[in-house]
Amino acid sequence: MRSSALTLSSSCLRYNRFARVATTLTTGCSSSSRGGVGGGGYSLNGTTITTKQGSIRFHYEYANPGKWNNHNYHYHRHDFKDRGYTVGIGGPVGSGKTALVLALTKRLTNNNKSIPLGVVTNDIFTQEDAEFLTRQQALPEHLIRAVETGGCPHAAIREDISANLTACEELTQILNKEHNTSANALILCESGGDNLAANFSRELADLTIYVIDVAGGDKVPRKGGPGITQSDVLIINKIDLADAVGADLDVMKRDADRMRTSSSAASASLGCEYNDDDGKDDKNAIGPTIFASVRKGTGIDEIENFILEHYEMAVKEHH
């Protein structure tokens, strides 16, 4: 069946009626209610359209490269027994995602042996990353699952997450049986390399990490996109190569902070507010950015601590 596109007032919103849209991004739309969608009417609030068929989150148009004040972090799951706490690791091709997964698995298995750990990788046509992690003995082979997306990697972490959900759930069952403890599993889910528009659906990832590297140029942070502006933590990797490629780390820091800042003006223009973990409005919050050289071990402690802090908070809320 040919999908039908629907354009709503002033090109404020376009969405595919038959697509499963699973990510909320920044838009310039203001809250309103109008008649439409088969005469049944709809209401538009920020990045959600509500029709008689239910609520649809959309990502097709937004008025700017993204703002941290649209960052939607919360522990929305309350049970990690069927699927362990899932950390989504995304970013462009060659930014160092697999190297980060390898470093994290070695750290987590050495320092936190009580946490059941599994890995899911994504590649388009192969199982390259899973095979690499297996050769490097990151984890036992049966605790590393490979998803072959067969197309753009972002589709498997955002629009149709079923293959990754299944892999995470199967790993969780294995880990629960092997550890036979009350500890909740921790799953590292690595996306295939993709563009700046790719970020994880909150239906898949409880925590999102986005990895870029200095070899792409110091202009990358200011290009924006949901991975840069709304990931729970942005990793700028390969800082040891900055001089070789002519990248200015101070410029990258400045631009990353600017792109990941919640300003009062931005919040007012988008009709939304950012709430930090203590429930207080924080319109000037800056999303965390970590500068790293994964292969040299720089920044790994900070990344590991960030993951464990949020994992423990989520598990604590569950209990």
N, C-alpha and C positions, 0 to 999 in steps of 0.2 A: 504494500500500500504506500502510495506517495504521501510523505508527510506534508502537512499544511502549515504554513507560517502565518502568524497573526500579528499584525502591526497595530499597536495601540497608540493613543493620542500623541501627536508630535514626535513620533519615533522614540518615545520615552522607553518603550519596552518591546522587544521581539522575543518570542519563544516558540519552540516547536511543541505542538500539542501532544505529540506522541513520544517525545524524548523524556528520558528520566534525567532531570537536572538536579544535581546533588550538591552544588556548591553555591554559597552566598557570597556575592562580591559587591563592590561599591557601585552605586548608581547615582545619577543626579535626579532621580524621580522623587517627587514629594508625595506625601500621603494624600490619597484621594479615593473617591468612590464614583463609579460611573456605570452606566448600563453597557452591556456588551456580552461577548462570548455566548452567542446563541440567545441573546435577549435575557439571560439569567442574571447579568450584572457581575461585577467583580469589584474587589477593593484592593488598592495598591498601597503598600506601606513599606517604604524603604526598598528592600530587595525581595519582597515577597508579594506575589499576586494570589489572591484567594478567590476561587470560583466555586460554583456548585459542586464541582468535582473534587474540591479540596485545595490545599495550598501548594503552590509551585514556586520553588526558588530558582532564580534565573541568573545567567552570567553573560548575556550577550552584549549588553551595552552598559557602559558606565562613563561618568563625566570626567574622570581623571585616572591616573595610573594606580589608584588605590590608596587608602588611608588606614592607619592602624586603628582608628576609632571604629572601623567596621570589623575589626578582629573579633572573632566570635568564640573565645575560649571559655569552656566550662566543662565540668565533669558531668556530661549528660547521661553516661551509663552508670548503672548502679550494681551491675553484676558482671564480674570478669571470669566466671567459671566456664562459660561456654566459649568465650573468646577472650584471651588474655589482653591486658593493657597493651594497646597497639600504638607504636611510634612510627609515623610516616616520614620517610626520608626521601625528599625529592630534589630536583635540580637539573640543570642542563647536562648534556653528554660531556663526560670527561671532567666534571667538576670535582670528583673525588668521593662520590657517594659510597661506592663499594669499599674503598679504602677506609672510609669512616666506619662502615659496618664492621669490617674486619677488626679495626682498632677497638671498637666498642665491645665486641663479643669477647675479645681477649681480656679487656679490663673487667667486664662484668662477670665473666666466669672465674677470674682469679680473685676478685675482691668481694664478690657477692654471690657465692656459690649456692646460697639458699634460695635465690630467685630462679625459677624455671625459665629458661631462655630459648627462643626459637627465632628463625629468620625466614622471611619470604622475599624473594627477589623477582623483578620483572624485567624481561627483555622482549623484543618484538618477535624475532624469529629463532632465537637460540635460548640456551640455558647457561650462557657464558658466565654471568655473575655468580650463579649458584655453584657452577663447577669450579670457579676460581676460589670461592670461599671454602669449598670442600677440600681442594688441593692444599690450601693454606691451613687446614685443620682448625677453622674458626669454631666449628661445632661438629659433633657427630653428623654424618651425612643425612641420617633420617630426620634431623632437626632443621634441615635447610630445604625449603620448598621453592620450586621455580614456577613462575607463571609466564607463559608465552602469550603475549597480548595479541600478536598477529596484526597489529595496527598501532596507531598513535598511543603511546603509553599513558597519556593523561586520561584516556577513555576508561582504562581499567582501574584507575584510582579515584575517578570522579563520577563519570556518567553511569557506567555499569561495573560496579565493584564486586560482583558476585564471585568471580574467580578468586580474588584476593580474600574475600570474606571466608570462602570455603577453605582456602589454604590455612588461614589463621585459625579457624575453628578446629581443623584436623590436627594442627600442631598443638593446640591447647589441650585436646583430648590426650594426645600422646604424653605431653609434659605432665598433665595431672596424674596419669597412671604411673609414670616413672618416678616422680618425686613423692607422690603419696603424702603430701603435706597440705596445710591450709594456705600456703603461699600462692599468690596469684601469678600466672604466667606473664612474662614480658615478651612481646613480639616486635621485632624490628622489621618493618615492611619497606623495602627499598623500591622506589619507582624506577622505571626505565628512564633514560635521559630524555628530557623534553624541553619545551620552550618556557618562557617567562610567564605564560598564561596558565601553567599547570600547577595545581595545588590539590591536596587531598580532600576528599569529602569527609565531613565530620562524622558521617555514618561509618567510615572505615577507620580513620585515625583519631585516637584520643589526644595525641600530641603531634604537632607537625614541625619538621625541621626542613629548612630549605638551604641547599648548598650551592654557592656560586664560587668562582675562583678568579684570581687576579689576572690570569692569562687571557681572560675574555675582555680585559680592558677595565680601567677605573670608571668608565661611564656606566657600567652595568647596573649598579644600585639605583641610579636615578631614572632608569628606564621603567622601573616599577613592575606592576603585575602582582597578582595575589600571593605568589610565593614569597616575593621580596617584602611586600607591605604587610601581609597578614599571617605569615607563618609564626608559630610560637617562638621560634628562635631562628635567626638568619646566620648562617655560617659563611664567612668569607675565607676561602681556603687557598692554599699555596702562596702564602704571604712571602715565603722565601724566594719566590720568583719575581717579586715586584720590580726590582732594579733591572732584571734581565728583559722584561717586557715594557718597561717604562710606565708602570702603574704607580700612582700616588696613593698610598694607603690613607693619608689624611683626607684626601678628596673622597675616597670610598667611605670612610667613617662619617664624614660630614653628610654625604648624600644618603647613606643608609639611615642615619638618625632622622634626617628630614623626611624620608619616605615612610619611616615607621613611627612618626610622631602623631599624636592625637591633639590637634589644635582646636581651640574653642570655636574658631571661625569655621573650620571644616565640619565640626560636629553640628553647628547650627545650620549650615547650608544643606547638610544631608538629613537633618531631622533625627539624629540619633546620638546616643551618648555611650561612652566607654566606661565600664565598671571594672575596677580591678578586683583582685581576689578577696579583699576585705569588704566588698560591697559598696565602697565609696566612689563617687564620680571622680575620675581622674582624666580630665580632658587634655592634659599635657603629658600624658604617659608616653614613653618611648619604648617600642618593642626591642627586646634584647638582640644584640649582634655580637658574635664571637669571631675574632680573627684567629685563624688556625693555619697550621702546616701539619696536616694529618700524618703524613709519612714520617715527619720528624718528631711527632708526639706533641707538638705545640698546640695548646688549646683543648686537648682531649680530656684532661681532668675537669675543666669547666663544663664541657659538653656532657660528660658522664654525670656530673653532679646535678646538672639541670634536669636530665632525664630522671634520675633517681628521686629527686625532690618532688617532681610532679607525679611520678608513679606512686610514691609513698603517700602523697596527699590523696590521690584517687582511691587507693586501697583503704586508707584510713576512713574516708567518707563511706566506702562500701560497708565496712565493719561497724 
